[in-house]
């Protein structure tokens, strides 16, 4: 199983790591060159939807199809939650009939609903635990 962790690299600045060698810079909005944790949540959602729909779209549009998934949602700072996250998958479906366009939409919706773990987790809610461990002893 891939291990994940973040290390503090400055004031409100962290580097996220995976045991597979990936890194991502994380920090607050006033820090240049980083993603905020909320932005990473949104990117994870969009990427998950893209990955879930990739094979069905490649079968219908070809392996070299172009897709952009935009995701947005303002934070409710009083409750510190994102009450609404909106995703839009942008595709060029101009070469398809109206019937085939609708079929693509249906297949993509089903694929994302069935296998996008991030979206399914956000929709269903998840138990999150947090603890503090003293590593100095």
DSSP file (Angstrom, degrees, kcal/mol; ACC not computed):
  #  RESIDUE AA STRUCTURE BP1 BP2  ACC     N-H-->O    O-->H-N    N-H-->O    O-->H-N    TCO  KAPPA ALPHA  PHI   PSI    X-CA   Y-CA   Z-CA
    1    1 A X              0   0    0      0, 0.0     2,-0.2     0, 0.0    18,-0.0   0.000 360.0 360.0 360.0 138.2    0.0    0.0    0.0
    2    2 A X        -     0   0    0      1,-0.0     2,-0.4    16,-0.0    16,-0.0  -0.473 360.0-139.6 -68.2 132.1    1.3    3.5   -0.9
    3    3 A X        -     0   0    0     -2,-0.2    16,-2.0     2,-0.0     2,-0.4  -0.762  18.2-165.7 -92.6 141.2    2.3    5.5    2.1
    4    4 A X  E     +A   18   0A   0     -2,-0.4     2,-0.3    14,-0.2    14,-0.2  -0.967  16.3 152.0-127.5 142.5    1.4    9.2    2.2
    5    5 A X  E     -A   17   0A   0     12,-1.8    12,-3.4    -2,-0.4     2,-0.4  -0.984  29.7-137.5-159.9 160.9    2.7   12.0    4.4
    6    6 A X  E     -A   16   0A   0     -2,-0.3     2,-0.4    10,-0.3    10,-0.2  -0.960  13.4-157.3-122.2 146.3    3.3   15.7    4.5
    7    7 A X  E     -A   15   0A   0      8,-2.2     8,-2.3    -2,-0.4     2,-0.3  -0.975  24.1-116.6-122.3 136.9    6.3   17.5    6.0
    8    8 A X  E     +A   14   0A   0     -2,-0.4     6,-0.3     6,-0.2     3,-0.1  -0.547  34.3 170.6 -71.3 129.9    6.4   21.1    7.2
    9    9 A X  E     -     0   0A   0      4,-2.7     2,-0.3     1,-0.3     5,-0.2   0.346  63.7 -28.6-121.1   1.2    8.8   23.2    5.1
   10   10 A X  E >  S-A   13   0A   0      3,-1.2     3,-1.8     0, 0.0     2,-0.4  -0.967  99.1 -28.9 169.9-176.0    7.9   26.6    6.4
   11   11 A X  T 3  S-     0   0    0      1,-0.3     3,-0.1    -2,-0.3     0, 0.0  -0.472 130.0 -16.4 -64.3 117.9    5.1   28.7    7.8
   12   12 A X  T 3  S+     0   0    0     -2,-0.4    16,-1.3     1,-0.2     2,-0.4   0.830 116.3 115.7  52.6  36.9    1.8   27.3    6.5
   13   13 A X  E <   +AB  10  27A   0     -3,-1.8    -4,-2.7    14,-0.2    -3,-1.2  -0.998  36.8 166.5-138.4 130.8    3.8   25.5    3.8
   14   14 A X  E     -AB   8  26A   0     12,-3.5    12,-2.9    -2,-0.4     2,-0.5  -0.923  29.1-135.5-138.3 159.5    4.2   21.7    3.5
   15   15 A X  E     -AB   7  25A   0     -8,-2.3    -8,-2.2    -2,-0.3     2,-0.3  -0.990  20.7-146.2-117.9 124.8    5.4   19.1    0.9
   16   16 A X  E     -AB   6  24A   0      8,-3.4     8,-1.8    -2,-0.5     2,-0.3  -0.704  20.4-169.5 -87.8 140.8    3.2   16.1    0.4
   17   17 A X  E     -AB   5  23A   0    -12,-3.4   -12,-1.8    -2,-0.3     2,-0.3  -0.920  15.4-160.1-130.1 152.6    4.9   12.8   -0.4
   18   18 A X  E >   -A    4   0A   0      4,-1.6     3,-2.1    -2,-0.3   -14,-0.2  -0.951  32.6-121.0-124.4 153.3    4.1    9.4   -1.6
   19   19 A X  T 3  S+     0   0    0    -16,-2.0   -15,-0.1    -2,-0.3   -17,-0.0   0.576 112.2  67.8 -68.4  -7.0    6.2    6.3   -1.2
   20   20 A X  T 3  S-     0   0    0    -17,-0.3    -1,-0.3     2,-0.1   -18,-0.0   0.370 123.6-100.8 -90.5   3.4    6.1    6.0   -5.0
   21   21 A X  S <  S+     0   0    0     -3,-2.1     2,-0.2     1,-0.3    -2,-0.1   0.467  75.5 138.3  97.2   2.2    8.2    9.2   -5.2
   22   22 A X        -     0   0    0      2,-0.0    -4,-1.6    -4,-0.0     2,-0.3  -0.504  29.2-169.8 -81.1 151.1    5.5   11.8   -6.0
   23   23 A X  E     -B   17   0A   0     -6,-0.2     2,-0.3    -2,-0.2    -6,-0.2  -0.986   9.7-175.1-138.9 150.4    5.5   15.2   -4.4
   24   24 A X  E     -B   16   0A   0     -8,-1.8    -8,-3.4    -2,-0.3     2,-0.4  -0.990  24.2-128.2-144.5 138.0    3.1   18.1   -4.2
   25   25 A X  E     -B   15   0A   0     -2,-0.3    10,-2.6   -10,-0.2     2,-0.4  -0.744  30.2-174.8 -90.0 130.3    3.6   21.6   -2.6
   26   26 A X  E     +Bc  14  35A   0    -12,-2.9   -12,-3.5    -2,-0.4     2,-0.3  -0.964  18.7 119.8-129.1 139.2    0.8   22.6   -0.2
   27   27 A X  E     -B   13   0A   0      8,-2.2    10,-0.2    -2,-0.4   -14,-0.2  -0.958  56.8 -54.6-172.3-169.6    0.2   25.8    1.6
   28   28 A X    >   -     0   0    0    -16,-1.3     3,-2.1    -2,-0.3     6,-0.1  -0.360  56.6 -99.8 -82.8 166.9   -2.1   28.7    2.2
   29   29 A X  T 3  S+     0   0    0      1,-0.3     5,-0.1    -2,-0.1    -1,-0.1   0.740 119.9  60.3 -59.6 -24.8   -3.5   30.9   -0.5
   30   30 A X  T 3  S+     0   0    0      2,-0.1     2,-0.6     0, 0.0    -1,-0.3   0.420  86.3  90.1 -86.4   3.6   -0.9   33.6    0.2
   31   31 A X  S X  S-     0   0    0     -3,-2.1     3,-0.8   -19,-0.1    -4,-0.1  -0.893  77.8-129.8-102.1 122.3    2.0   31.3   -0.6
   32   32 A X  T 3  S+     0   0    0     -2,-0.6     3,-0.1     1,-0.2    -2,-0.1  -0.367  83.1  19.4 -68.5 145.7    3.1   31.3   -4.2
   33   33 A X  T 3  S+     0   0    0      1,-0.2     2,-0.3    -2,-0.1    -1,-0.2   0.664 100.6 103.0  76.3  18.6    3.5   28.0   -6.1
   34   34 A X    <   -     0   0    0     -3,-0.8     2,-0.4    -6,-0.1    -8,-0.2  -0.895  64.0-127.6-129.0 159.7    1.4   25.8   -3.9
   35   35 A X  B     -c   26   0A   0    -10,-2.6    -8,-2.2    -2,-0.3     2,-0.2  -0.819  26.8-127.2 -95.6 145.3   -2.0   24.2   -3.8
   36   36 A X     >  -     0   0    0     -2,-0.4     4,-2.2   -10,-0.2     5,-0.2  -0.552  28.0-109.9 -80.6 160.0   -4.2   24.7   -0.8
   37   37 A X  H  > S+     0   0    0    -10,-0.2     4,-2.0     1,-0.2     5,-0.1   0.897 121.2  52.7 -56.8 -39.2   -5.6   21.6    0.8
   38   38 A X  H  > S+     0   0    0      1,-0.2     4,-2.1     2,-0.2    -1,-0.2   0.887 107.0  51.4 -64.2 -38.4   -9.1   22.5   -0.6
   39   39 A X  H  > S+     0   0    0      1,-0.2     4,-2.7     2,-0.2    -1,-0.2   0.895 108.9  51.2 -63.9 -39.5   -7.7   22.9   -4.1
   40   40 A X  H  X S+     0   0    0     -4,-2.2     4,-2.7     2,-0.2    -2,-0.2   0.878 107.1  53.8 -65.8 -36.4   -6.2   19.5   -3.8
   41   41 A X  H  X S+     0   0    0     -4,-2.0     4,-2.1     2,-0.2    -2,-0.2   0.941 111.6  45.1 -60.2 -46.8   -9.5   18.0   -2.7
   42   42 A X  H  X S+     0   0    0     -4,-2.1     4,-2.5     2,-0.2    -2,-0.2   0.903 113.3  49.6 -65.0 -41.8  -11.1   19.5   -5.8
   43   43 A X  H  X S+     0   0    0     -4,-2.7     4,-3.0     1,-0.2     5,-0.2   0.900 109.0  52.9 -64.2 -39.9   -8.3   18.3   -8.1
   44   44 A X  H  X S+     0   0    0     -4,-2.7     4,-2.3     2,-0.2    -1,-0.2   0.907 110.0  48.7 -61.1 -41.2   -8.6   14.8   -6.6
   45   45 A X  H  X S+     0   0    0     -4,-2.1     4,-2.3     2,-0.2    -2,-0.2   0.946 114.0  44.6 -63.5 -48.7  -12.3   14.8   -7.4
   46   46 A X  H  X S+     0   0    0     -4,-2.5     4,-2.4     1,-0.2    -2,-0.2   0.911 114.5  48.9 -63.7 -42.6  -11.8   16.0  -11.0
   47   47 A X  H  X S+     0   0    0     -4,-3.0     4,-2.7     2,-0.2    -1,-0.2   0.891 110.0  52.0 -64.9 -38.9   -9.0   13.6  -11.6
   48   48 A X  H  X S+     0   0    0     -4,-2.3     4,-2.6    -5,-0.2    -1,-0.2   0.919 110.4  47.8 -63.7 -43.6  -11.0   10.7  -10.1
   49   49 A X  H  X S+     0   0    0     -4,-2.3     4,-1.8     2,-0.2    -2,-0.2   0.905 112.4  50.5 -63.1 -40.8  -13.9   11.5  -12.5
   50   50 A X  H  X S+     0   0    0     -4,-2.4     4,-0.7     1,-0.2    -2,-0.2   0.916 112.5  45.3 -62.6 -43.7  -11.5   11.8  -15.4
   51   51 A X  H  X S+     0   0    0     -4,-2.7     4,-0.5     1,-0.2     3,-0.5   0.886 111.4  52.9 -68.0 -37.8   -9.9    8.4  -14.6
   52   52 A X  H  < S+     0   0    0     -4,-2.6     4,-0.4     1,-0.2    -1,-0.2   0.849 117.1  38.1 -65.4 -33.3  -13.3    6.8  -14.0
   53   53 A X  H  X S+     0   0    0     -4,-1.8     4,-2.2    -5,-0.2     5,-0.2   0.473  92.1  93.7 -95.8  -2.5  -14.5    8.0  -17.4
   54   54 A X  H  X S+     0   0    0     -4,-0.7     4,-2.7    -3,-0.5     5,-0.2   0.930  86.0  42.6 -61.5 -52.2  -11.3    7.5  -19.4
   55   55 A X  H  X S+     0   0    0     -4,-0.5     4,-2.2     2,-0.2    -1,-0.2   0.932 115.0  48.4 -65.7 -45.9  -11.8    4.0  -20.8
   56   56 A X  H  > S+     0   0    0     -4,-0.4     4,-1.2     1,-0.2    -1,-0.2   0.906 115.6  46.0 -60.9 -37.4  -15.5    4.5  -21.8
   57   57 A X  H  X S+     0   0    0     -4,-2.2     4,-3.4     2,-0.2     5,-0.4   0.909 110.2  52.5 -70.1 -41.1  -14.6    7.8  -23.5
   58   58 A X  H  X S+     0   0    0     -4,-2.7     4,-1.8     1,-0.2    -2,-0.2   0.880 107.6  53.1 -62.0 -37.3  -11.5    6.3  -25.2
   59   59 A X  H  < S+     0   0    0     -4,-2.2    -1,-0.2    -5,-0.2    -2,-0.2   0.865 120.2  32.9 -64.3 -35.1  -13.7    3.5  -26.6
   60   60 A X  H  < S+     0   0    0     -4,-1.2    -2,-0.2    -5,-0.2    -1,-0.2   0.790 132.7  26.6 -93.0 -30.7  -16.2    6.0  -28.1
   61   61 A X  H  < S-     0   0    0     -4,-3.4    -3,-0.2     1,-0.2    -2,-0.2   0.521 111.9-100.9-112.8  -8.2  -13.9    8.9  -29.0
   62   62 A X    ><  -     0   0    0     -4,-1.8     3,-1.6    -5,-0.4    -1,-0.2  -0.058  38.7 -78.4  99.3 155.3  -10.5    7.3  -29.6
   63   63 A X  T 3  S+     0   0    0      1,-0.3    -1,-0.1    -4,-0.1    -5,-0.1   0.725 125.8  55.0 -62.4 -23.2   -7.4    7.0  -27.5
   64   64 A X  T 3  S+     0   0    0     -3,-0.2    -1,-0.3    -6,-0.1    -2,-0.1   0.144  75.1 141.3-100.5  21.0   -6.3   10.6  -28.2
   65   65 A X    <   -     0   0    0     -3,-1.6     2,-0.4     1,-0.1    -3,-0.1  -0.269  47.7-129.7 -62.5 150.4   -9.5   12.4  -27.1
   66   66 A X        +     0   0    0     26,-0.1    26,-0.5     2,-0.0     2,-0.4  -0.867  30.8 173.1-103.6 134.8   -9.1   15.7  -25.3
   67   67 A X        -     0   0    0     -2,-0.4     2,-0.4    24,-0.1    24,-0.2  -0.999  15.7-171.8-141.8 141.5  -10.9   16.3  -22.0
   68   68 A X  E     -D   90   0B   0     22,-1.5    22,-3.4    -2,-0.4     2,-0.6  -1.000   8.9-160.5-129.0 130.8  -10.8   19.0  -19.4
   69   69 A X  E     -D   89   0B   0     -2,-0.4     2,-0.4    20,-0.2    20,-0.2  -0.950   8.6-162.9-114.2 114.7  -12.6   18.6  -16.1
   70   70 A X  E     -D   88   0B   0     18,-2.7    18,-2.4    -2,-0.6     2,-0.4  -0.768   7.9-173.8 -95.6 140.5  -13.2   21.9  -14.4
   71   71 A X  E     +D   87   0B   0     -2,-0.4     2,-0.3    16,-0.2    16,-0.2  -0.998   9.0 162.1-137.3 139.1  -14.1   21.8  -10.7
   72   72 A X  E     +D   86   0B   0     14,-2.1    14,-3.0    -2,-0.4     2,-0.2  -0.954   7.6 151.7-149.1 166.3  -15.2   24.6   -8.4
   73   73 A X        -     0   0    0     -2,-0.3     2,-0.2    12,-0.2    12,-0.1  -0.454  34.1-126.7 163.8 123.4  -16.8   25.3   -5.1
   74   74 A X        -     0   0    0     -2,-0.2     9,-0.5    10,-0.1    10,-0.5  -0.546  29.2-117.5 -82.0 146.6  -16.6   28.1   -2.6
   75   75 A X        -     0   0    0     -2,-0.2     2,-1.0     7,-0.2     7,-0.2  -0.585  11.5-132.8 -80.7 143.1  -15.8   27.3    1.0
   76   76 A X  B >>> -E   81   0C   0      5,-3.4     4,-2.2    -2,-0.3     5,-1.2  -0.853  23.6-168.2 -89.6  98.7  -18.3   28.2    3.7
   77   77 A X  T 345S+     0   0    0     -2,-1.0    -1,-0.2     1,-0.2     5,-0.0   0.715  80.3  61.0 -68.7 -21.6  -15.8   29.8    6.1
   78   78 A X  T 345S+     0   0    0      1,-0.2    -1,-0.2    -3,-0.1    -2,-0.0   0.902 122.2  22.6 -69.6 -40.1  -18.2   29.9    9.0
   79   79 A X  T <45S-     0   0    0     -3,-0.5    -2,-0.2     2,-0.2    -1,-0.2   0.549 101.6-130.4-100.5 -11.1  -18.6   26.1    8.9
   80   80 A X  T  <5 +     0   0    0     -4,-2.2     2,-0.3     1,-0.2    -3,-0.2   0.942  67.5 114.2  55.7  52.2  -15.2   25.4    7.2
   81   81 A X  B   <S-E   76   0C   0     -5,-1.2    -5,-3.4    -7,-0.0     2,-0.7  -0.934  72.0-120.8-139.2 162.9  -16.8   23.1    4.6
   82   82 A X        -     0   0    0     -2,-0.3    -7,-0.2    -7,-0.2     3,-0.1  -0.912  27.1-173.8-102.0 101.3  -17.4   23.0    0.9
   83   83 A X  S    S+     0   0    0     -2,-0.7     2,-0.4    -9,-0.5    -1,-0.1   0.767  71.1  24.1 -71.0 -23.4  -21.2   22.8    0.7
   84   84 A X        -     0   0    0    -10,-0.5     2,-0.5    -3,-0.1    -1,-0.2  -0.974  59.6-173.5-145.8 127.1  -21.2   22.3   -3.1
   85   85 A X        -     0   0    0     -2,-0.4     2,-0.5    -3,-0.1   -12,-0.2  -0.989  14.5-161.8-117.6 126.3  -18.5   21.1   -5.5
   86   86 A X  E     -D   72   0B   0    -14,-3.0   -14,-2.1    -2,-0.5     2,-0.4  -0.932   5.3-170.3-115.2 127.9  -19.4   21.4   -9.2
   87   87 A X  E     -D   71   0B   0     -2,-0.5     2,-0.4   -16,-0.2   -16,-0.2  -0.903   3.6-171.8-114.1 143.3  -17.6   19.5  -12.0
   88   88 A X  E     -D   70   0B   0    -18,-2.4   -18,-2.7    -2,-0.4     2,-0.6  -0.972  11.7-152.3-135.3 121.4  -17.9   20.0  -15.7
   89   89 A X  E     -D   69   0B   0     -2,-0.4     2,-0.6   -20,-0.2   -20,-0.2  -0.834  13.2-154.9 -92.1 119.6  -16.4   17.6  -18.2
   90   90 A X  E     +D   68   0B   0    -22,-3.4   -22,-1.5    -2,-0.6     2,-0.3  -0.868  24.9 158.9-101.3 120.9  -15.5   19.4  -21.4
   91   91 A X        -     0   0    0     -2,-0.6     2,-0.9   -24,-0.2   -24,-0.1  -0.942  44.4-119.9-135.8 154.3  -15.4   17.2  -24.6
   92   92 A X        +     0   0    0    -26,-0.5     3,-0.2    -2,-0.3   -26,-0.1  -0.871  40.1 160.1 -95.2 104.7  -15.7   17.8  -28.3
   93   93 A X    >   +     0   0    0     -2,-0.9     3,-1.9     1,-0.1    -1,-0.1   0.146  35.2 115.4-108.0  16.9  -18.7   15.7  -29.3
   94   94 A X  T 3  S+     0   0    0      1,-0.3    -1,-0.1     7,-0.0     7,-0.0   0.737  70.2  59.3 -63.1 -24.0  -19.3   17.5  -32.6
   95   95 A X  T 3  S+     0   0    0     -3,-0.2     2,-0.3     2,-0.0    -1,-0.3   0.415  95.1  82.9 -84.8   3.1  -18.6   14.3  -34.6
   96   96 A X  S <  S-     0   0    0     -3,-1.9    -3,-0.0     1,-0.1     2,-0.0  -0.738  80.8-112.9-108.7 154.7  -21.3   12.3  -32.9
   97   97 A X     >  -     0   0    0     -2,-0.3     4,-2.6     1,-0.1     5,-0.2  -0.317  37.7-103.7 -71.9 165.5  -25.0   12.1  -33.6
   98   98 A X  H  > S+     0   0    0      1,-0.2     4,-2.1     2,-0.2     5,-0.2   0.898 124.6  51.3 -57.8 -40.5  -27.5   13.5  -31.0
   99   99 A X  H  > S+     0   0    0      1,-0.2     4,-2.0     2,-0.2    -1,-0.2   0.915 111.0  46.8 -64.0 -44.0  -28.2    9.9  -30.0
  100  100 A X  H  > S+     0   0    0      2,-0.2     4,-2.4     1,-0.2    -2,-0.2   0.862 109.3  54.9 -68.5 -35.6  -24.5    9.1  -29.6
  101  101 A X  H  X S+     0   0    0     -4,-2.6     4,-2.3     2,-0.2    -1,-0.2   0.935 109.8  46.5 -60.6 -45.6  -23.9   12.3  -27.6
  102  102 A X  H  X S+     0   0    0     -4,-2.1     4,-2.4     1,-0.2    -2,-0.2   0.887 110.4  53.4 -64.9 -37.5  -26.6   11.3  -25.1
  103  103 A X  H  X S+     0   0    0     -4,-2.0     4,-2.7     2,-0.2    -1,-0.2   0.907 107.9  50.9 -63.1 -42.2  -25.2    7.8  -24.9
  104  104 A X  H  X S+     0   0    0     -4,-2.4     4,-2.7     2,-0.2     5,-0.2   0.936 110.1  49.5 -60.3 -47.1  -21.7    9.2  -24.1
  105  105 A X  H  X S+     0   0    0     -4,-2.3     4,-2.5     1,-0.2    -2,-0.2   0.916 112.9  47.2 -58.0 -44.2  -23.3   11.4  -21.3
  106  106 A X  H  X S+     0   0    0     -4,-2.4     4,-2.4     2,-0.2    -2,-0.2   0.925 113.3  47.1 -64.6 -45.8  -25.1    8.4  -19.9
  107  107 A X  H  X S+     0   0    0     -4,-2.7     4,-2.5     2,-0.2    -2,-0.2   0.902 113.6  48.2 -64.5 -41.8  -22.0    6.1  -20.0
  108  108 A X  H  X S+     0   0    0     -4,-2.7     4,-2.7    -5,-0.2     5,-0.3   0.938 111.0  50.4 -65.0 -46.6  -19.8    8.8  -18.4
  109  109 A X  H  X S+     0   0    0     -4,-2.5     4,-2.5    -5,-0.2    -2,-0.2   0.927 113.1  46.6 -56.6 -45.8  -22.3    9.5  -15.6
  110  110 A X  H  X S+     0   0    0     -4,-2.4     4,-2.1     2,-0.2    -1,-0.2   0.913 112.5  49.4 -63.4 -43.5  -22.6    5.8  -14.8
  111  111 A X  H  X S+     0   0    0     -4,-2.5     4,-2.5     2,-0.2     5,-0.3   0.929 113.5  45.3 -63.5 -45.9  -18.9    5.2  -14.9
  112  112 A X  H  X S+     0   0    0     -4,-2.7     4,-1.8     1,-0.2    -2,-0.2   0.927 114.4  48.7 -64.8 -44.7  -18.2    8.2  -12.5
  113  113 A X  H  < S+     0   0    0     -4,-2.5    -1,-0.2    -5,-0.3    -2,-0.2   0.844 116.9  43.7 -62.0 -33.4  -21.0    7.2  -10.2
  114  114 A X  H  < S+     0   0    0     -4,-2.1    -2,-0.2    -5,-0.2    -1,-0.2   0.873 129.4  14.0 -82.6 -38.6  -19.8    3.6  -10.1
  115  115 A X  H  < S+     0   0    0     -4,-2.5     2,-1.3    -5,-0.2    -3,-0.2   0.412  83.5 109.5-128.7   4.1  -16.0    3.9   -9.7
  116  116 A X     X  -     0   0    0     -4,-1.8     4,-2.7    -5,-0.3     5,-0.2  -0.695  44.2-173.2 -83.3  97.6  -14.9    7.4   -8.7
  117  117 A X  H  > S+     0   0    0     -2,-1.3     4,-2.4     1,-0.2    -1,-0.2   0.868  79.8  52.5 -59.9 -40.4  -13.8    6.6   -5.1
  118  118 A X  H  > S+     0   0    0      2,-0.2     4,-2.5     1,-0.2    -1,-0.2   0.951 113.0  43.2 -64.0 -49.3  -13.3   10.3   -4.2
  119  119 A X  H  > S+     0   0    0      1,-0.2     4,-2.5     2,-0.2    -2,-0.2   0.907 114.3  50.5 -62.8 -42.4  -16.7   11.4   -5.4
  120  120 A X  H  X S+     0   0    0     -4,-2.7     4,-1.9     1,-0.2    -1,-0.2   0.892 111.6  48.9 -63.8 -38.6  -18.4    8.4   -3.8
  121  121 A X  H  X S+     0   0    0     -4,-2.4     4,-2.0    -5,-0.2    -2,-0.2   0.927 111.8  48.0 -66.0 -45.6  -16.6    9.1   -0.5
  122  122 A X  H  < S+     0   0    0     -4,-2.5    -2,-0.2     1,-0.2    -1,-0.2   0.902 113.7  47.5 -63.0 -40.8  -17.6   12.8   -0.6
  123  123 A X  H  < S+     0   0    0     -4,-2.5    -1,-0.2     1,-0.2    -2,-0.2   0.859 119.3  38.3 -69.7 -34.6  -21.2   12.0   -1.3
  124  124 A X  H  < S-     0   0    0     -4,-1.9    -2,-0.2    -5,-0.2    -1,-0.2   0.680 107.7-125.7 -90.9 -17.6  -21.5    9.3    1.3
  125  125 A X     <  -     0   0    0     -4,-2.0     2,-0.3    -5,-0.2    -1,-0.1   0.000  21.0-133.2  84.9 158.9  -19.4   11.0    4.0
  126  126 A X        -     0   0    0     -4,-0.1     2,-0.4    -3,-0.1    -1,-0.0  -0.997  12.8-114.5-150.7 144.8  -16.5    9.3    5.8
  127  127 A X        -     0   0    0     -2,-0.3     2,-0.5     2,-0.0    -2,-0.0  -0.708  33.9-167.0 -80.6 130.0  -15.3    8.9    9.3
  128  128 A X        -     0   0    0     -2,-0.4     2,-0.3     2,-0.0    -2,-0.0  -0.976   2.5-166.2-120.9 129.5  -12.0   10.7    9.8
  129  129 A X        -     0   0    0     -2,-0.5     2,-0.3     2,-0.0    -2,-0.0  -0.841   2.6-170.4-112.2 154.5   -9.8   10.2   12.8
  130  130 A X        +     0   0    0     -2,-0.3     2,-0.3     2,-0.0    -2,-0.0  -0.996   8.8 169.5-143.8 137.6   -6.9   12.3   14.0
  131  131 A X        -     0   0    0     -2,-0.3     2,-0.4     2,-0.0    -2,-0.0  -0.932  27.2-129.9-142.2 167.1   -4.3   11.7   16.7
  132  132 A X        -     0   0    0     -2,-0.3     2,-0.4     2,-0.0    -2,-0.0  -0.982  20.4-167.1-120.9 131.8   -1.0   13.1   18.0
  133  133 A X        -     0   0    0     -2,-0.4     2,-0.7     2,-0.0    -2,-0.0  -0.980  18.7-135.4-122.2 129.0    2.0   10.8   18.5
  134  134 A X        +     0   0    0     -2,-0.4     3,-0.3     1,-0.1    -2,-0.0  -0.737  25.4 174.0 -82.6 113.9    5.1   11.9   20.5
  135  135 A X        +     0   0    0     -2,-0.7    -1,-0.1     1,-0.2    -2,-0.0   0.347  63.8  79.3-101.5   4.6    8.1   10.7   18.4
  136  136 A X              0   0    0      1,-0.2    -1,-0.2     0, 0.0    -2,-0.0   0.593 360.0 360.0 -88.6 -10.6   10.7   12.4   20.7
  137  137 A X              0   0    0     -3,-0.3    -1,-0.2     0, 0.0    -2,-0.1   0.471 360.0 360.0 -90.6 360.0   10.7    9.8   23.4
